[in-house]
């Protein structure tokens, strides 16, 4: 019997699901993307299962006592969903998923929240890409028919807002625990819109490169305090959120099964001894550069619980980064770590 409800990323094919569910008894639900032919998603995916594959995997998950959630959280469809043809196509797809027995669907568009709530039996989950960061927004989505709201991680460390949201609505709340994005990222909306078009029904953008990805990466490499400011939740700190929710989502749809199982073990056990970067749904370039000893972050949550988020006056995360972050270096063929302050001229 799991002590919390963990929603876990699934790559989208049956073999991966079998490996995932045979590797842990702590998984309450799995989630995966649907087909981009109908509605896209705001993040990259490793696969795009067709309806027949979704049906087989849903039956397998249910046989194991695990719920299945489909992610269709495109943040922009160029208005296609509001055209008669677009509406009919999406309605057809929702109906097929409903008949398969999908337990819940995550969407970002308020139009889809209301559409699903009115016409289908599946639970309606409001995505982090809806950016619910206040009790007012939460109330609006609950009125539209939301069963669950995944709160914007930007307020993961703002307990006054989390508590206000919890007090304002009666629907379920879910927290994304291991997103490693920039805190108050200026690229967030544009990047998710780009992904939504790149991973949606088309037309696909023919781009030279992902400006937002490389800009975000360079900011964190050049200013590693951003790694600490990122609003992840450590496994050890889940207990601080139990009065808000018992439902937590592990990000990582592009990660392999072994990585997902390691993250499940850490969060289910509420303990991890190692490099925090290995638990975060982050890019390889950062994991290959930085070592953040998780055990040395004990107690930081107490500062964040009372922090007013005026970073230029506070400086706590900057000081903590300088104290705990280490940088990977090489001595010949041997990889070692050196303190952040010894790795060159950084901010």
C-alpha positions as CSV (number, residue, x, y, z in Angstrom):
1,X,0.0,0.0,0.0
2,X,1.6,3.3,-1.1
3,X,1.7,6.1,1.5
4,X,1.3,8.7,-1.2
5,X,0.0,8.9,-4.8
6,X,3.0,9.0,-7.2
7,X,2.3,9.9,-10.8
8,X,5.2,8.5,-12.8
9,X,6.3,9.2,-16.4
10,X,6.0,6.4,-19.0
11,X,7.9,6.4,-22.3
12,X,4.8,5.1,-24.2
13,X,5.4,1.6,-25.3
14,X,4.4,-1.7,-23.7
15,X,7.9,-3.1,-23.0
16,X,8.8,0.1,-21.1
17,X,5.5,-0.1,-19.1
18,X,6.2,-3.7,-18.2
19,X,9.7,-2.9,-17.0
20,X,8.4,0.1,-15.1
21,X,5.6,-1.7,-13.2
22,X,7.7,-4.7,-12.5
23,X,10.4,-2.5,-11.0
24,X,8.3,-0.8,-8.3
25,X,5.2,-1.3,-6.1
26,X,5.1,2.4,-5.3
27,X,3.5,3.7,-8.5
28,X,-0.1,4.9,-8.2
29,X,-0.4,6.0,-11.8
30,X,1.6,6.4,-15.0
31,X,1.2,9.1,-17.6
32,X,2.3,9.4,-21.2
33,X,1.6,11.5,-24.3
34,X,-1.1,10.7,-26.7
35,X,-1.0,11.0,-30.5
36,X,0.3,14.4,-31.8
37,X,-2.1,13.9,-34.8
38,X,-4.9,15.3,-32.7
39,X,-3.5,17.4,-29.8
40,X,0.1,18.0,-29.0
41,X,2.0,18.3,-25.8
42,X,4.1,21.1,-24.3
43,X,7.1,18.9,-23.8
44,X,9.3,16.6,-25.9
45,X,8.2,12.9,-26.0
46,X,10.1,9.7,-26.9
47,X,7.1,8.1,-28.5
48,X,3.6,8.8,-29.7
49,X,1.4,5.7,-29.1
50,X,-1.6,5.1,-31.3
51,X,-5.0,4.3,-30.0
52,X,-4.5,0.5,-30.3
53,X,-1.2,0.8,-28.3
54,X,-2.9,3.0,-25.7
55,X,-5.6,0.5,-25.2
56,X,-3.2,-2.4,-24.7
57,X,-1.1,-0.4,-22.2
58,X,-4.1,0.8,-20.3
59,X,-5.4,-2.7,-19.9
60,X,-2.0,-3.8,-18.7
61,X,-1.7,-1.0,-16.2
62,X,-5.2,-1.6,-14.9
63,X,-4.4,-5.3,-14.4
64,X,-1.6,-4.2,-12.2
65,X,-3.8,-1.8,-10.2
66,X,-2.2,1.3,-11.7
67,X,-4.1,4.2,-13.3
68,X,-3.4,5.6,-16.7
69,X,-3.2,9.3,-17.6
70,X,-2.8,10.7,-21.0
71,X,-1.1,14.1,-21.4
72,X,-2.5,16.4,-24.1
73,X,-1.3,19.7,-22.7
74,X,-0.6,21.7,-25.8
75,X,-0.4,25.4,-24.7
76,X,-1.2,26.6,-28.3
77,X,-3.0,25.0,-31.2
78,X,-3.3,28.1,-33.3
79,X,-7.1,28.1,-32.8
80,X,-7.6,24.7,-34.6
81,X,-9.6,23.4,-31.7
82,X,-12.2,26.2,-32.2
83,X,-12.9,25.4,-35.9
84,X,-15.7,22.9,-36.7
85,X,-13.3,20.4,-38.3
86,X,-10.8,20.7,-35.4
87,X,-13.5,20.3,-32.8
88,X,-15.0,17.2,-34.4
89,X,-11.5,15.6,-34.7
90,X,-10.7,16.3,-31.1
91,X,-14.1,15.2,-29.9
92,X,-13.7,11.9,-31.8
93,X,-10.2,11.4,-30.1
94,X,-11.5,12.1,-26.7
95,X,-14.4,9.7,-27.2
96,X,-12.0,6.9,-28.2
97,X,-9.8,7.5,-25.2
98,X,-12.9,7.5,-23.0
99,X,-14.0,4.1,-24.4
100,X,-10.5,2.7,-23.9
101,X,-10.9,3.4,-20.2
102,X,-8.4,6.1,-19.7
103,X,-8.6,7.3,-16.1
104,X,-7.6,10.9,-16.6
105,X,-6.5,13.4,-19.2
106,X,-4.2,16.4,-18.6
107,X,-4.9,19.5,-20.7
108,X,-3.7,23.1,-20.6
109,X,-6.4,24.8,-22.6
110,X,-9.5,25.9,-20.6
111,X,-11.6,25.0,-23.6
112,X,-10.6,21.4,-23.2
113,X,-11.1,21.4,-19.4
114,X,-14.8,22.4,-19.9
115,X,-15.3,20.2,-22.9
116,X,-14.0,17.1,-21.1
117,X,-15.8,17.8,-17.9
118,X,-19.2,18.2,-19.6
119,X,-19.0,15.3,-22.1
120,X,-16.8,12.5,-20.7
121,X,-16.3,10.3,-17.6
122,X,-12.5,10.7,-17.5
123,X,-11.0,12.9,-14.7
124,X,-9.9,16.3,-16.0
125,X,-6.4,17.4,-14.9
126,X,-5.3,20.9,-15.3
127,X,-1.6,21.0,-16.5
128,X,1.3,22.9,-15.1
129,X,1.2,24.6,-18.5
130,X,-2.0,26.4,-17.3
131,X,0.2,28.2,-14.8
132,X,-2.1,28.0,-11.9
133,X,-0.2,30.0,-9.3
134,X,-3.0,31.6,-7.3
135,X,-6.3,30.7,-5.5
136,X,-8.1,32.9,-8.1
137,X,-6.9,30.8,-11.0
138,X,-7.6,27.6,-9.2
139,X,-11.2,28.7,-8.5
140,X,-11.7,29.5,-12.2
141,X,-10.5,26.0,-13.3
142,X,-12.5,24.2,-10.7
143,X,-15.6,26.1,-11.9
144,X,-14.8,24.9,-15.4
145,X,-14.9,21.3,-14.2
146,X,-11.3,20.4,-13.1
147,X,-11.0,17.2,-11.1
148,X,-7.3,17.9,-10.3
149,X,-5.0,20.9,-10.7
150,X,-1.3,20.5,-11.1
151,X,0.0,23.7,-9.5
152,X,2.6,25.8,-11.3
153,X,5.9,24.8,-9.8
154,X,6.9,28.4,-9.6
155,X,5.0,28.5,-6.2
156,X,6.4,25.2,-4.9
157,X,8.3,27.1,-2.2
158,X,5.6,29.8,-1.5
159,X,3.6,28.1,1.2
160,X,1.3,31.0,1.7
161,X,0.1,30.6,-1.9
162,X,-0.1,26.8,-1.7
163,X,-2.2,27.0,1.4
164,X,-4.4,29.7,-0.1
165,X,-5.0,27.5,-3.2
166,X,-5.7,24.5,-1.0
167,X,-8.2,26.6,1.0
168,X,-9.9,28.0,-2.1
169,X,-10.8,24.8,-3.9
170,X,-12.1,21.3,-3.1
171,X,-10.7,19.6,-6.2
172,X,-7.5,17.5,-5.9
173,X,-4.1,19.2,-6.1
174,X,-0.9,17.7,-7.5
175,X,2.7,19.0,-7.2
176,X,5.4,18.5,-9.8
177,X,8.5,17.7,-7.6
178,X,11.5,17.5,-9.9
179,X,11.2,20.1,-12.6
180,X,14.6,21.8,-13.0
181,X,13.5,24.9,-15.0
182,X,14.7,28.4,-14.2
183,X,12.7,30.1,-11.4
184,X,10.5,32.8,-13.0
185,X,11.8,31.7,-16.4
186,X,11.3,34.4,-19.0
187,X,11.3,31.8,-21.8
188,X,8.7,29.5,-20.3
189,X,5.6,30.6,-22.2
190,X,7.3,30.9,-25.6
191,X,9.2,27.6,-25.2
192,X,6.0,25.6,-24.3
193,X,4.2,27.2,-27.2
194,X,7.1,26.2,-29.5
195,X,7.0,22.6,-28.2
196,X,3.2,22.5,-28.6
197,X,3.5,23.3,-32.3
198,X,6.6,21.1,-32.8
199,X,4.8,18.1,-31.1
200,X,1.3,18.8,-32.4
201,X,-0.8,18.2,-35.5
202,X,1.0,20.7,-37.6
203,X,2.1,22.5,-39.6
204,X,5.4,21.8,-37.9
205,X,7.9,24.7,-37.5
206,X,11.1,24.2,-39.5
207,X,13.5,25.8,-37.1
208,X,17.3,26.0,-37.2
209,X,17.7,25.3,-33.4
210,X,15.9,25.7,-30.1
211,X,16.8,29.2,-29.0
212,X,15.1,28.8,-25.6
213,X,16.8,25.6,-24.7
214,X,20.3,26.9,-25.4
215,X,19.6,30.3,-23.7
216,X,18.3,28.6,-20.6
217,X,21.2,26.1,-20.5
218,X,23.8,28.9,-20.8
219,X,22.2,30.9,-18.1
220,X,22.4,28.1,-15.6
221,X,26.0,27.1,-16.5
222,X,27.1,30.7,-16.2
223,X,25.1,31.3,-13.0
224,X,24.8,28.0,-11.0
225,X,22.8,29.6,-8.2
226,X,19.9,29.2,-10.6
227,X,20.1,25.4,-10.0
228,X,19.3,26.1,-6.3
229,X,16.5,28.6,-7.1
230,X,14.8,26.1,-9.4
231,X,11.6,25.1,-7.5
232,X,12.2,21.4,-7.1
233,X,11.1,19.5,-4.0
234,X,13.6,17.2,-2.4
235,X,12.3,13.7,-1.4
236,X,13.1,14.5,2.3
237,X,10.8,17.6,2.1
238,X,7.6,15.9,0.9
239,X,6.4,15.8,4.5
240,X,6.3,19.6,4.5
241,X,3.6,19.5,1.8
242,X,1.2,16.8,3.2
243,X,-1.2,19.5,4.4
244,X,-1.5,20.6,0.8
245,X,-1.7,17.3,-1.0
246,X,-0.6,13.6,-0.9
247,X,-0.3,13.5,-4.7
248,X,3.0,14.1,-6.4
249,X,4.1,14.0,-10.0
250,X,7.6,13.0,-11.1
251,X,8.6,14.6,-14.3
252,X,10.7,12.8,-16.9
253,X,8.9,11.7,-20.1
254,X,12.2,11.6,-22.0
255,X,14.0,9.6,-19.4
256,X,14.7,5.9,-19.5
257,X,13.0,3.4,-17.2
258,X,16.0,2.9,-14.9
259,X,16.2,6.6,-14.2
260,X,12.4,6.7,-13.5
261,X,12.6,3.8,-11.1
262,X,15.5,5.5,-9.2
263,X,13.4,8.6,-8.9
264,X,10.4,6.6,-7.7
265,X,12.5,4.9,-5.1
266,X,13.8,8.2,-3.8
267,X,10.5,10.0,-3.6
268,X,8.6,7.0,-2.3
269,X,11.2,6.5,0.4
270,X,11.5,10.2,1.0
271,X,15.2,10.0,1.1
272,X,18.1,10.2,-1.4
273,X,21.9,10.2,-0.8
274,X,23.6,11.4,-3.9
275,X,23.7,14.1,-6.5
276,X,20.3,15.9,-6.6
277,X,20.9,16.6,-10.3
278,X,20.4,12.8,-10.9
279,X,16.8,13.1,-9.7
280,X,15.9,16.3,-11.6
281,X,14.2,16.2,-15.0
282,X,17.1,18.2,-16.4
283,X,19.3,18.2,-19.4
284,X,22.4,16.0,-19.6
285,X,24.7,19.0,-20.0
286,X,23.9,20.2,-16.5
287,X,24.1,16.7,-14.9
288,X,27.5,16.3,-16.5
289,X,28.7,19.6,-15.1
290,X,27.4,19.9,-11.6
291,X,27.3,17.8,-8.4
292,X,24.7,19.0,-5.9
293,X,25.0,16.8,-2.7
294,X,21.4,16.3,-1.6
295,X,22.3,15.7,2.0
296,X,23.9,19.2,2.3
297,X,20.5,20.8,1.5
298,X,19.0,19.5,4.7
299,X,17.1,22.4,6.4
300,X,17.0,24.7,3.4
301,X,13.3,24.2,3.2
302,X,12.9,26.2,6.4
303,X,14.4,29.3,4.8
304,X,12.3,28.8,1.6
305,X,9.1,28.5,3.7
306,X,9.6,32.0,5.0
307,X,11.3,33.5,1.9
308,X,9.6,36.6,0.3
309,X,11.4,35.8,-3.1
310,X,13.2,39.1,-3.4
311,X,16.4,37.4,-4.5
312,X,18.6,40.5,-5.0
313,X,18.1,41.4,-1.4
314,X,18.1,38.0,0.1
315,X,21.1,36.1,-1.4
316,X,20.4,32.9,0.4
317,X,20.4,30.6,-2.7
318,X,23.5,32.3,-4.0
319,X,25.3,31.6,-0.7
320,X,24.0,28.1,-0.6
321,X,25.1,27.4,-4.2
322,X,28.6,28.6,-3.4
323,X,28.7,26.4,-0.3
324,X,27.4,23.1,-1.7
325,X,27.6,23.0,-5.5
326,X,30.6,21.2,-6.9
327,X,31.8,21.1,-10.5
328,X,33.0,18.0,-12.3
329,X,36.5,18.2,-13.6
330,X,39.1,15.8,-15.0
331,X,42.5,14.9,-13.7
332,X,43.8,12.9,-16.6
333,X,41.2,10.2,-17.2
334,X,39.8,10.4,-13.7
335,X,36.7,12.5,-13.0
336,X,36.7,14.5,-9.8
337,X,34.8,17.4,-8.3
338,X,36.0,20.8,-7.3
339,X,34.2,23.5,-5.3
340,X,32.1,25.9,-7.4
341,X,34.3,28.9,-6.4
342,X,37.4,27.1,-7.8
343,X,35.9,26.4,-11.2
344,X,36.5,29.8,-12.8
345,X,34.9,33.2,-12.9
346,X,31.2,32.8,-12.4
347,X,28.6,35.1,-11.0
